[in-house]
């Protein structure tokens, strides 16, 4: 079989390449950047991400890179008081079979990349910007700027929010700009106020804004993420900004939470975007994966997790349908669309009703969340964290 072509060398594309390689399937990864790497800082990795790491053979390395937080802690951004915390200790791990942790995005990407390259079945080509694809019923040909056409048995668009593959397949234009702006900073632990150095994924929730912080890299640094509604209309990614700009929108927040902003440095801005769930990810021998298929807001901390689950499911379906790539892609689509659409919609709802409400809605949020026991929280997360959505492994060639 011709190799499967993967457009995009981010977490989703590399995870898919690794999953396919572990089923003995060759891939070509086409990345438009001059070098592989991940932009961003810390990400939260729930048990379903660790299920993926184990299936991809990088579980031990992922665990060695991670910081294991004791709790998910929700603070009231107006009063400075704790609303609720969800313990992530032994009972949580026993329930879901894996921990909840935080890790630097680049470390996670490198773990997947190293494992993929060691298989000898993954051909990574940088500086390949995709222009279009053609298919003839038996293969797919991908055309890139300044390079010879690349031919494969299938094409998987894992090329992100503004996917060129999606643009040709779906043609749904620009993503939806949420009007929410996120600012990110990573600081040495010494710059984090000592009384806020909690071993928790902490979120300060306020009207139309929130602040997140947690430790990274063996407690050497803290990840800071602050978000507020400023109704911007244009998507921006990775733009450096001043601390004065970051302060805007947080004047009404408790002074304790505001101190997190003051201690940040080298802030960068992202405008959050997503898309509506769609009913079709497949066009013959071409399929979408990760943010190209189901871009979601950050509020459920599931973007990378969903992309890795996509890659594993895709690989298993290809292995289950030898010689019939179109049936494999349709089976993959049928398994993943309902689940990822649920996460997309839930991410929006969490932002609206948990992270950013004010007034009576915030009071109601506090009352409801404080009424739940840890077991009730675990029960409500079962559908997402248990890993039951992943298909059973069929075979391993490596």
LINSULDA-V162189 format. One record per pair of residues at least 6 apart in sequence whose ideal C-beta (glycine too) atoms are under 7 Angstrom apart, sorted by sequence separation. I is the first residue (numbers start at 1). J is the second residue. If there is no record, write none. Layout:
I:J
I:J
//
This chain:
21:27
53:59
93:99
116:122
143:149
144:150
157:163
159:165
204:210
216:222
281:287
296:302
321:327
6:13
20:27
75:82
76:83
133:140
134:141
142:149
203:210
204:211
215:222
216:223
281:288
296:303
318:325
321:328
75:83
92:100
133:141
141:149
142:150
157:165
189:197
250:258
320:328
353:361
357:365
50:59
53:62
73:82
74:83
133:142
157:166
203:212
213:222
214:223
6:16
17:27
74:84
141:151
155:165
202:212
213:223
318:328
321:331
6:17
74:85
88:99
132:143
202:213
213:224
250:261
317:328
354:365
17:29
50:62
73:85
88:100
130:142
131:143
139:151
140:152
202:214
281:293
291:303
294:306
353:365
72:85
131:144
139:152
142:155
201:214
212:225
71:85
72:86
130:144
131:145
139:153
140:154
161:175
200:214
247:261
317:331
14:29
71:86
129:144
140:155
211:226
246:261
317:332
4:20
13:29
71:87
72:88
128:144
129:145
199:215
291:307
71:88
196:213
210:227
277:294
290:307
293:310
70:88
209:227
243:261
246:264
289:307
314:332
69:88
70:89
128:147
209:228
230:249
313:332
9:29
208:228
226:246
275:295
290:310
4:25
6:27
45:66
208:229
228:249
243:264
246:267
274:295
289:310
6:28
9:31
133:155
228:250
273:295
274:296
289:311
313:335
3:26
4:27
5:28
6:29
7:30
8:31
274:297
313:336
3:27
6:30
226:250
243:267
3:28
5:30
272:297
289:314
241:267
272:298
310:336
9:36
11:38
241:268
10:38
240:268
241:269
130:159
239:268
186:216
189:219
192:222
238:268
239:269
68:99
69:100
189:220
69:101
133:165
189:221
238:270
68:101
69:102
188:221
189:222
236:269
237:270
67:101
130:164
187:221
236:270
306:340
22:57
66:101
67:102
130:165
133:168
186:221
187:222
226:261
236:271
66:102
132:168
224:260
235:271
19:56
66:103
186:223
187:224
234:271
306:343
18:56
65:103
235:273
185:224
232:271
184:224
209:249
224:264
285:325
15:56
184:225
209:250
285:326
302:343
65:107
284:326
287:329
65:108
182:225
183:226
300:343
209:253
182:227
207:252
287:332
62:108
65:111
181:227
206:252
211:257
287:333
294:340
300:346
51:98
180:227
181:228
206:253
213:260
282:329
293:340
294:341
296:343
300:347
50:98
282:330
296:344
299:347
47:96
50:99
62:111
180:229
181:230
204:253
211:260
47:97
61:111
179:229
294:344
297:347
300:350
339:389
47:98
179:230
181:232
282:333
296:347
297:348
299:350
47:99
179:231
281:333
299:351
47:100
58:111
179:232
204:257
46:100
58:112
297:351
177:232
45:101
56:112
177:233
281:337
299:355
335:391
45:102
58:115
177:234
44:102
45:103
57:115
177:235
183:241
279:337
56:115
42:102
43:103
175:235
42:103
42:104
43:105
41:104
42:105
183:246
41:105
196:260
277:341
40:105
193:259
38:105
277:344
38:106
277:345
37:106
193:263
274:344
38:109
192:263
191:263
320:394
316:391
319:394
187:263
319:395
36:113
187:264
313:390
316:393
187:265
312:390
313:391
316:394
185:264
185:265
309:389
185:266
309:390
185:267
184:267
183:267
184:268
183:268
183:269
36:124
181:269
182:270
36:126
181:271
182:272
35:126
34:126
180:272
29:122
31:124
33:126
34:127
18:112
27:121
29:123
31:125
177:271
178:272
14:109
21:116
26:121
27:122
28:123
29:124
30:125
31:126
178:273
27:123
29:125
32:128
177:273
178:274
11:108
15:112
18:115
28:125
31:128
32:129
176:273
11:109
14:112
18:116
21:119
30:128
175:273
176:274
14:113
17:116
102:201
175:274
176:275
21:121
30:130
175:275
11:112
21:122
14:116
172:275
17:122
170:278
30:142
102:214
104:216
161:273
104:217
30:144
102:216
169:283
9:124
182:298
169:286
178:297
30:150
175:295
165:286
28:150
166:288
7:130
165:288
28:152
73:198
163:288
166:292
73:200
75:202
77:204
165:292
229:356
72:200
73:201
75:203
77:205
78:206
70:199
71:200
72:201
73:202
74:203
75:204
76:205
77:206
157:286
163:292
69:199
70:200
75:205
155:285
161:291
69:200
74:205
154:285
155:286
156:287
157:288
158:289
160:291
69:201
77:209
153:285
154:286
157:289
158:290
160:292
77:210
156:289
159:292
77:211
158:292
161:295
5:140
157:292
2:139
5:142
16:156
16:158
41:184
5:150
13:158
41:186
69:214
140:285
210:355
12:158
140:286
210:356
5:152
209:356
4:152
7:155
10:158
67:215
208:356
2:151
3:152
4:153
5:154
7:156
67:216
135:284
205:354
207:356
2:152
3:153
4:154
5:155
6:156
7:157
8:158
10:160
135:285
205:355
207:357
2:153
7:158
8:159
67:218
135:286
207:358
1:153
4:156
6:158
7:159
8:160
67:219
203:355
133:286
44:201
7:165
156:314
154:325
42:214
153:325
42:216
80:254
78:253
79:254
154:329
77:253
78:254
80:256
77:254
80:257
77:257
42:223
41:223
39:238
52:305
46:301
49:304
49:305
52:308
44:301
48:305
52:309
55:312
43:301
46:305
49:308
45:305
52:312
43:304
48:309
16:289
12:289
12:290
119:398
83:366
91:374
95:378
84:369
83:369
84:370
92:378
83:370
87:374
86:374
96:385
96:386
86:377
15:307
19:311
23:315
11:304
15:308
19:312
25:318
16:310
12:307
16:311
19:314
20:315
23:318
74:369
11:307
12:308
15:311
19:315
23:319
11:308
12:310
16:314
20:318
12:311
16:315
55:390
48:384
51:387
48:385
47:385
55:393
46:385
48:387
51:390
47:387
23:395
24:397
22:396
23:397
24:398
22:397
22:398
21:398
//
